[in-house]
Structures are given as C-alpha cells and as structure tokens.
Amino acid sequence: MLTVGPHALTVERLTREAFAPFGDVIETTGADHYAINNGTTERFHDLALVDVASQGGRPLISIFRGQPFECPIPIKMMERHPLGTQAFIPLSKRPFIVVVAASDDNDVPHDFRAFLSASGQGISYGRNVWHHPLLSLEDVSDFLIVDRGGEGDNLQEHHLQEPYRSIEELPDFG
C-alpha cells in the first residue's frame, strides 16, 4: 500500500475479501467452474449478485466508454444506486480504479477506500454502495455494465465541498 501527502487515498489491491463490504469482484480466479457444451467451454458460475427487481426494475446491459485519468485524481463526488446493483466488466485488459465509501448515519459517504484492479477483474457494487464514477487508466476503455432499468430514482449523487482525498500515485503490485 502507498500513501502520499495528508489527503492521499491509499490504493489497495482489488481482492474479493477486501471488496466484500461493497459488493463482488468478478474474476475467474478461485471461482466455481465446470465444463459445458460437450466440454468445449468452461463456465465460471455465479460470479456476482444481480439485484435489480426492486420497484419493478429490469436488468440493463450497456457499454460505458471511459476516458483515462492520470494521477493525481481528485475525489470530488460519489454516487450510489438504492434500487439495484451495478456491475463493471472491462472489455480490455487495462486496469481501472474503484473508489468506494461507507455511509454514515446521515447517509453521507465516509471512510473512503480505493482499489486497483488487475487484468481480467471486474466489480459489482452492492445496492446503495457509495462509489466514484468510472476511473479508467492508461487509455480509453470500454466496460460492459449490468445494472437496473425501470421506474424509480436509482441514482443519488453526493458532491463534496472540496475534494475529500486524491489518488496521487498508483502502486505497483507486480
């Protein structure tokens, strides 16, 4: 882990265990799997919870195209989806940053955490989890998104008076 300056946000390696309070890491490593289609395909089964049915919601599949960020990255706003989960599955082998936060008694994000994905990892935010919008790195990157469509207000944003923290450097996890 790496911390630079009094307002730097430590960037952690993205693991299932570390990310569990916020949702699921989508990856094949360590996942349940079995052969299908007469043994020509390996199925990695049930990698993340998809919870979108609240208030008559339905699943949506979209592609988001993220512009790359460079350090320092100020964290100026957070968002959450109270009616469903939201999954981000990279369509390239590029890393990306995931910033999440707990919610205090007034529903304000606090205790921010940042994670650096490894090649082939995606994430699914749990319902109502504060997170920063997509933070692509290195180049323009496409992500397959699975989230909720339908009636109801499924987006809440919290704009910070000033950047709470910033990501000043990215660690090299080897």
C-alpha contacts under 8 A as a table, 3 or more apart, distances in Angstrom:
res1	aa1	res2	aa2	distance
1	M	10	T	6.36
1	M	11	V	6.21
1	M	12	E	5.83
1	M	171	P	6.71
2	L	10	T	5.52
2	L	11	V	6.47
2	L	169	E	7.72
2	L	170	L	7.77
2	L	171	P	6.31
3	T	8	A	5.87
3	T	9	L	6.53
3	T	10	T	5.09
3	T	11	V	7.81
4	V	7	H	7.76
4	V	8	A	5.37
4	V	9	L	7.91
4	V	168	E	6.65
4	V	169	E	7.49
5	G	8	A	5.38
7	H	164	Y	7.30
7	H	165	R	4.88
7	H	166	S	6.34
8	A	165	R	5.52
8	A	166	S	5.06
8	A	167	I	5.68
8	A	168	E	6.11
9	L	112	F	7.64
9	L	113	R	7.07
9	L	114	A	6.79
9	L	165	R	5.70
9	L	166	S	5.60
9	L	167	I	5.27
9	L	168	E	7.52
10	T	113	R	7.09
10	T	114	A	6.40
10	T	167	I	7.26
11	V	113	R	7.28
11	V	114	A	4.83
11	V	115	F	5.24
11	V	116	L	6.44
11	V	167	I	7.44
11	V	170	L	6.73
11	V	171	P	6.86
12	E	113	R	7.89
12	E	114	A	6.10
12	E	115	F	4.65
12	E	116	L	6.14
12	E	171	P	7.99
13	R	115	F	5.53
13	R	116	L	5.33
13	R	117	S	6.73
13	R	118	A	7.89
13	R	173	F	7.21
14	L	18	A	6.85
14	L	19	F	6.73
14	L	25	V	7.73
14	L	115	F	5.07
14	L	116	L	5.52
14	L	117	S	5.25
14	L	118	A	7.17
15	T	18	A	5.36
15	T	19	F	6.06
15	T	25	V	6.86
16	R	19	F	5.34
16	R	20	A	5.78
16	R	24	D	6.57
16	R	25	V	5.35
17	E	20	A	5.31
18	A	21	P	7.48
19	F	22	F	5.61
19	F	23	G	6.33
19	F	24	D	6.72
19	F	25	V	6.95
20	A	23	G	5.27
20	A	24	D	6.00
20	A	25	V	7.84
22	F	100	V	7.21
22	F	125	Y	5.91
22	F	126	G	5.70
22	F	129	V	6.12
23	G	123	I	7.30
23	G	124	S	5.52
23	G	125	Y	4.61
23	G	126	G	4.44
24	D	47	L	7.61
24	D	48	A	5.56
24	D	49	L	7.39
24	D	123	I	5.64
24	D	124	S	5.07
24	D	125	Y	6.70
24	D	126	G	7.48
25	V	47	L	7.69
25	V	48	A	7.27
25	V	121	Q	6.79
25	V	122	G	5.86
25	V	123	I	4.45
25	V	124	S	6.42
26	I	47	L	5.59
26	I	48	A	6.37
26	I	89	I	7.49
26	I	121	Q	5.65
26	I	122	G	4.61
26	I	123	I	5.17
26	I	124	S	7.09
27	E	30	G	7.98
27	E	31	A	7.14
27	E	47	L	7.14
27	E	120	G	6.43
27	E	121	Q	4.97
27	E	122	G	6.43
28	T	31	A	5.21
28	T	44	F	6.26
31	A	44	F	6.18
31	A	45	H	7.12
31	A	47	L	7.10
32	D	44	F	5.78
32	D	45	H	5.63
32	D	46	D	7.74
33	H	42	E	6.64
33	H	43	R	5.28
33	H	44	F	4.31
33	H	45	H	5.66
34	Y	42	E	5.64
34	Y	43	R	5.39
34	Y	44	F	6.86
34	Y	45	H	7.92
35	A	38	N	7.43
35	A	39	G	5.05
35	A	40	T	7.13
35	A	41	T	5.69
35	A	42	E	4.54
35	A	43	R	6.00
36	I	39	G	5.24
36	I	40	T	6.64
36	I	41	T	5.35
36	I	42	E	6.13
36	I	43	R	6.54
37	N	40	T	5.58
37	N	41	T	5.90
38	N	41	T	7.69
39	G	42	E	7.32
44	F	47	L	7.08
46	D	49	L	7.45
48	A	124	S	6.53
49	L	85	T	7.61
49	L	124	S	7.63
50	V	84	G	7.72
50	V	85	T	6.02
50	V	86	Q	7.74
50	V	146	V	7.89
50	V	147	D	7.69
51	D	54	S	7.75
51	D	84	G	5.18
51	D	85	T	5.35
51	D	127	R	7.41
52	V	57	G	5.49
52	V	58	R	5.90
52	V	59	P	6.11
52	V	83	L	6.55
52	V	84	G	4.41
52	V	85	T	6.32
52	V	147	D	6.81
52	V	148	R	5.02
52	V	149	G	7.75
53	A	56	G	5.48
53	A	57	G	4.45
53	A	58	R	5.86
53	A	59	P	7.89
53	A	83	L	7.89
53	A	84	G	7.37
53	A	148	R	7.78
54	S	57	G	5.53
54	S	83	L	5.68
54	S	84	G	6.99
55	Q	83	L	7.57
55	Q	151	E	7.18
55	Q	152	G	6.95
56	G	150	G	6.71
56	G	151	E	7.13
57	G	83	L	7.95
57	G	148	R	5.98
57	G	149	G	5.54
57	G	150	G	4.72
57	G	151	E	6.73
58	R	148	R	5.63
58	R	149	G	5.20
58	R	150	G	6.11
59	P	146	V	6.73
59	P	147	D	5.75
59	P	148	R	4.95
59	P	149	G	5.97
60	L	145	I	7.75
60	L	146	V	5.60
60	L	147	D	5.28
60	L	148	R	5.56
60	L	149	G	5.67
61	I	144	L	6.97
61	I	145	I	5.55
61	I	146	V	4.74
61	I	147	D	6.72
62	S	144	L	5.88
62	S	145	I	5.01
62	S	146	V	6.62
63	I	142	D	6.44
63	I	143	F	5.43
63	I	144	L	4.68
63	I	145	I	5.74
64	F	142	D	5.65
64	F	143	F	5.24
64	F	144	L	6.65
64	F	145	I	6.87
65	R	140	V	6.72
65	R	141	S	5.57
65	R	142	D	4.42
65	R	143	F	6.46
66	G	134	L	6.61
66	G	135	L	7.08
66	G	136	S	5.60
66	G	140	V	5.62
66	G	141	S	5.21
66	G	142	D	6.26
66	G	143	F	7.78
67	Q	135	L	7.82
67	Q	136	S	6.12
67	Q	137	L	7.81
67	Q	139	D	6.87
67	Q	140	V	4.77
67	Q	141	S	6.75
68	P	135	L	6.95
68	P	136	S	4.69
68	P	137	L	4.60
68	P	138	E	5.74
68	P	139	D	5.17
68	P	140	V	5.53
68	P	141	S	7.45
69	F	73	I	6.98
69	F	135	L	6.41
69	F	136	S	6.03
69	F	137	L	5.43
69	F	138	E	7.38
70	E	73	I	6.50
70	E	137	L	6.94
70	E	138	E	7.84
71	C	167	I	6.27
71	C	168	E	5.18
71	C	169	E	5.94
71	C	170	L	7.72
72	P	166	S	6.25
72	P	167	I	5.34
72	P	168	E	4.17
72	P	169	E	6.75
73	I	166	S	5.25
73	I	167	I	4.94
73	I	168	E	6.44
74	P	163	P	5.69
74	P	164	Y	7.68
74	P	165	R	6.24
74	P	166	S	4.22
74	P	167	I	6.49
75	I	78	M	7.89
75	I	132	H	7.44
75	I	163	P	5.17
75	I	164	Y	5.98
75	I	165	R	5.66
75	I	166	S	5.53
75	I	167	I	7.79
76	K	159	H	6.18
76	K	160	L	5.34
76	K	161	Q	7.76
76	K	162	E	6.47
76	K	163	P	4.57
76	K	164	Y	6.65
77	M	132	H	6.52
77	M	157	E	7.05
77	M	158	H	5.57
77	M	159	H	4.31
77	M	160	L	5.49
77	M	163	P	7.85
78	M	109	P	7.49
78	M	130	W	5.95
78	M	131	H	5.26
78	M	132	H	4.65
78	M	133	P	7.01
78	M	157	E	5.79
78	M	158	H	5.22
78	M	159	H	6.54
78	M	160	L	7.99
79	E	129	V	8.00
79	E	130	W	5.35
79	E	131	H	5.43
79	E	132	H	6.16
79	E	133	P	7.13
79	E	155	L	6.84
79	E	156	Q	5.46
79	E	157	E	4.26
79	E	158	H	6.05
80	R	127	R	7.63
80	R	128	N	5.26
80	R	129	V	5.41
80	R	130	W	4.70
80	R	131	H	6.19
80	R	154	N	7.81
80	R	155	L	5.86
80	R	156	Q	5.37
80	R	157	E	6.64
81	H	84	G	5.91
81	H	85	T	6.94
81	H	86	Q	7.74
81	H	127	R	5.92
81	H	128	N	5.01
81	H	129	V	7.00
81	H	154	N	4.86
81	H	155	L	4.89
81	H	156	Q	6.41
82	P	127	R	5.51
82	P	128	N	4.31
82	P	129	V	7.88
82	P	153	D	7.96
82	P	154	N	5.53
82	P	155	L	6.98
82	P	156	Q	7.68
83	L	127	R	6.36
83	L	128	N	7.29
83	L	148	R	7.52
83	L	152	G	7.85
83	L	153	D	7.70
83	L	154	N	5.34
84	G	126	G	7.34
84	G	127	R	4.84
84	G	128	N	7.43
84	G	147	D	6.82
84	G	148	R	5.81
84	G	154	N	7.34
85	T	124	S	6.63
85	T	125	Y	5.57
85	T	126	G	4.90
85	T	127	R	4.64
85	T	128	N	7.80
85	T	147	D	5.92
85	T	148	R	7.13
86	Q	124	S	5.37
86	Q	125	Y	5.25
86	Q	126	G	7.02
86	Q	127	R	7.66
86	Q	145	I	6.97
86	Q	146	V	5.77
86	Q	147	D	4.45
86	Q	148	R	7.30
87	A	122	G	7.42
87	A	123	I	5.58
87	A	124	S	3.79
87	A	125	Y	6.17
87	A	144	L	7.87
87	A	145	I	5.38
87	A	146	V	5.03
87	A	147	D	6.35
88	F	122	G	5.54
88	F	123	I	5.37
88	F	124	S	6.12
88	F	143	F	5.94
88	F	144	L	5.93
88	F	145	I	4.93
88	F	146	V	6.99
89	I	121	Q	7.23
89	I	122	G	4.44
89	I	123	I	6.60
89	I	143	F	5.24
89	I	144	L	5.00
89	I	145	I	6.38
90	P	93	K	7.13
90	P	94	R	7.60
90	P	120	G	7.24
90	P	121	Q	7.37
90	P	122	G	6.14
90	P	141	S	7.46
90	P	142	D	6.19
90	P	143	F	4.29
90	P	144	L	6.27
91	L	141	S	7.42
91	L	142	D	5.55
91	L	143	F	5.32
91	L	144	L	6.64
92	S	120	G	7.85
92	S	141	S	6.81
92	S	142	D	6.99
92	S	143	F	7.96
93	K	119	S	4.94
93	K	120	G	5.91
94	R	118	A	7.85
94	R	119	S	6.06
94	R	137	L	7.07
94	R	138	E	7.18
94	R	141	S	7.47
95	P	116	L	6.78
95	P	117	S	5.19
95	P	118	A	5.63
95	P	119	S	5.92
95	P	136	S	7.23
95	P	137	L	6.26
95	P	138	E	7.91
96	F	116	L	6.02
96	F	117	S	5.56
96	F	135	L	5.86
96	F	136	S	4.78
96	F	137	L	5.40
97	I	114	A	6.83
97	I	115	F	5.69
97	I	116	L	4.83
97	I	117	S	6.36
97	I	134	L	7.59
97	I	135	L	5.28
97	I	136	S	6.61
97	I	137	L	7.46
98	V	114	A	5.56
98	V	115	F	5.04
98	V	116	L	6.47
98	V	117	S	7.56
98	V	131	H	7.50
98	V	132	H	7.12
98	V	134	L	7.41
98	V	135	L	6.88
99	V	112	F	6.93
99	V	113	R	5.66
99	V	114	A	4.33
99	V	115	F	6.41
99	V	131	H	5.55
99	V	132	H	5.33
100	V	112	F	5.72
100	V	113	R	5.42
100	V	114	A	6.47
100	V	129	V	7.21
100	V	130	W	5.57
100	V	131	H	4.23
100	V	132	H	6.43
101	A	109	P	5.42
101	A	110	H	5.45
101	A	111	D	5.50
101	A	112	F	4.27
101	A	113	R	6.10
101	A	129	V	7.20
101	A	130	W	5.29
101	A	131	H	6.33
102	A	109	P	5.55
102	A	110	H	5.37
102	A	111	D	5.82
102	A	112	F	6.90
102	A	129	V	7.20
102	A	130	W	6.64
103	S	106	N	7.56
103	S	107	D	5.08
103	S	108	V	5.35
103	S	109	P	4.62
103	S	110	H	5.99
103	S	129	V	7.83
103	S	130	W	7.14
104	D	107	D	5.20
104	D	108	V	5.42
104	D	109	P	6.32
104	D	110	H	6.47
105	D	108	V	7.41
108	V	158	H	7.47
109	P	112	F	7.46
109	P	130	W	6.33
109	P	158	H	7.82
116	L	170	L	7.92
117	S	121	Q	5.95
117	S	122	G	7.44
118	A	121	Q	5.70
125	Y	129	V	6.29
125	Y	131	H	7.91
126	G	129	V	5.66
132	H	135	L	7.77
136	S	139	D	7.26
136	S	140	V	7.10
136	S	141	S	6.36
137	L	140	V	7.68
137	L	141	S	7.85
148	R	154	N	7.92
153	D	156	Q	7.84
160	L	163	P	6.15
160	L	164	Y	6.74
163	P	166	S	7.00
167	I	170	L	7.44
